[in-house]
Each structure stands twice: as structure tokens, then as C-alpha cells.
Amino acid sequence: MLQAQLIAPRELILRDVPVPKPRAGEVLVKVRVALTCGTDLKTYRRGHAKLPLGPFGHEGAGEIVAVGDGVEHLQVGQPVTWMPTAPCNECLMCLRGRPNLCRRLFEAVVLGSYAEYLLINARVARVHVFPLDGLDYLHGAFVEPLACVLHAWRMLEPLPGSQVCIIGTGAMGYLHLMEARARGCSPIMVGRRAERLALARELGAVETLQMDADLSDLSAMHEFLRAVHTITNGGADVVIEATGARTIWELAPHLCAPGGKVLFYSGLAKGEQVRFEAERLHYDEITLLGSFHFTTQDAHAALQRLRDGDFPVEWLISDTRPLHEIVQVFEALDRGVGLKVAIVP
């Protein structure tokens, strides 16, 4: 079978490898669609602190073609999607009810969705392979990224009508926008590209703001802050950082209303540090939140959201390409061309 492998930053290759055979507890899936994502793009550019080099890709959906001994809850022929990890249920964080923070989470990660077949290990197969039950493969492949977004919103829990300022017009920013709409909030989208902001308006953003490409200039930064404060009447109830840029991390609390919350959704490079103004955080009671990964509860919630039909995730697919063009796809994404590409083996 063909399998994409990342052997070094920006060195993505296709290899012909044997089709794996599932051992006890494992499941073999024929990949029908795999999706590119921001995490994969960051990994392509600089590697990843938690993910090894080698088989590449983690979002997808497909059809079970073989199961190992002991697998009785899944059957050959079932259309499914999967999460790339599952908790160990033994470490301190699992026992405290925080399975997304499992200390052994990445010991059994499922990677390699940019391939014709994918072997899902026993730990993941036991709890995080989900029958699609009415969802098509494309929508099923969105369960993992949407689960991560829904986990963040369980932490935020804003009231209906809250102003939610989302900074970043990548695919995850749009999923946050859809969830804001689903919860009756008033979403405001901030980004750099006019065409991305036009899509945000089509998806229900009540306001959009195009920011300057270089906010390191002090006057441009102050102009940007004034513009956001004007739109939000002094600051948003919730600010979601979805760019993965240090400058935006440091600006985000300044966009928040007193008593509001800031969610740092997109991670920075390992070792990167940020600075915040202590006076504002203290006297205006600004809550800073980090959000990571998902739980089984979040995955089920994502499946339900997608089955309800009010999440037009297909609008986020900028192109559909065959697996043998995966190298060109990531070269284009690296140049900023495309939003989220569906890879169809």
C-alpha cells in the first residue's frame, strides 16, 4: 500500500509498505478520506514535541476491513472514524477524571491516515473507533477536530448572547465560529485574508475585522485594539486565540471585557514564552484558559453535532486530492494556499 511518511521537517515522501495485519484487539481500516489540519502543517514545518516522525496524518474516516482476535464491538464492513489517542485509565490524571491529560496518552498514538490502509491499535480500538451511522466519510473525518473544539467550549461555557471574538481564520477558527452560532452566541471573526473573512460572514459571523499583517508595529497594534474595542463596545466576553502566534497570545487579553475569558486554543512552539499585563488580569478578573485535546464525551458530542446537520463543515474543504499528490498538497499549504484538503486514496 502507499503510505505518506514525514522523515524530517518539510521532507514528506510516499512509500510502498506492506498492508498491516491486525493483532489481538486491533482494527484495520481502509482509508476513504483523510483531512489535512493545522497540527499536521505545524508538524510538517518544524516537527512536533509529542508526535514521532514516520507515518503521517491523524484525521480520517474509512471502512473496517479486518479485526484482530477479541474485537466484538466492531465488524468488517462498518464505516467508522477514529480518534488518534485513548487514555490509559491508570495514571493519576485519568483517575482524577481528566483523561485528555493522560500521562501516557501518546504511548499508543494512531498515525498514518495519509495512506491506503491504517492499523488502529488495541487501546484506541477499544474505546475510540466510532461507527458513522448515517454520516458520510467526509463528515465523519471531522469528528476528531470538532471534538477538540467542543472540549474547549465545555471549559468556556459562555451564556447565550455572549460576544465571542475568534482570532484566526484557519479551519479550527471556523469550527469555533460554528459552535458559537450553535450556542446562540454572537461571533466576531478576526483574520488577515479578505476571502477568509468573507467565508466567516457566510458561516454566520456577525462582524469581521481584517487585521494588519505586522502587529509588531506599535501604531498598527494600537489601531487594531481600538478597532476590536469599537466592534465589541469595550471588549468581548470570550476571546479565542486560534492562530498559534505569540503576538496574538499576548494581545488576546487586551481584547477581553472585564470578567471575560481568554482561550488559548492554538499552541506555540516548544519553549516559547509569552508575557501578560498583570494589572489588567488582576483588576478586571480576566480568566486565561488553555485547552488540549478531547475526551470520549467530546467525541460523542461531536458525532451528535455533525448528525444534527447544522454544522456545514464541508464548506471548509478547499480541495480534494488523491493520495499520490500529498507532497504537493503540503507544499501548497506551506505557502498558504488552501484551507483544509480532503485526501482520497
Secondary structure, 3 states (H helix, E strand, C coil): CEEEEEEECCEEEEEECCCCCCCCCCEEEEEEEEECCHHHHHHHHHCCCCCCCEECCCEEEEEEEEECCCCCCCCCCCEEEECCCCCCCCCHHHHCCCHHHCCCHHHHCCCCCCECEEEECHHHHHHCEEECCCCCHHHHCCHHHHHHHHHHHHHHCCCCCCEEEEECCCHHHHHHHHHHHHCCCEEEEEECCHHHHHHHHHCCCCEEEECCCCCCCHHHHHHHHHHHHHHHCCCEEEEEECCCCHHHHHHHHHHEEEEEEEEECCCCCCCCCCCCCHHHHHHCCCEEEECCCCCHHHHHHHHHHHHHCCCCHHHHEEEEEEHHHHHHHHHHHHCCCCCEEEEEC
